[in-house]
Amino acid sequence: MAQSLKGILIILAFLAGGELISWTINHFVPGNVIGMVLLFVALQTGIVKGNSVGKVADLLTSNMAIMFLPAGVGLMVAYKIVTANLVAIVFGSVISTLLVLAFVGKMQDRWGKKQ
């Protein structure tokens, strides 16, 4: 129980730090993204041990479907707006997915050759 509480507090601290940084840079990058990057760096450098946040991370990822409920409800509320712009949404989604795949493929190719 104490381990889980410690993990929750660590994750919330990184979220709060990310939100603070996001606020100082006028929300150019969302705070939760900055917090995840900071937590990743802390885990990679050993500042935070993986076993201290592991149980909480497992719990959050196993119940991830709950996190998408507000977004799904928002889509249902904005149904008319979504259908009016469906072509643009699909086009943007396809193009951005292809760009991400190409970028990740190039980076993997580069990093794979170094090893």
PyMOL commands that set and color helices and strands:
alter all, ss='L'
color gray80, all
select helices_A, chain A and resi 2-24+31-45+50-62+64-67+69-77+79-84+86-114
alter helices_A, ss='H'
color red, helices_A
deselect
rebuild
show_as cartoon
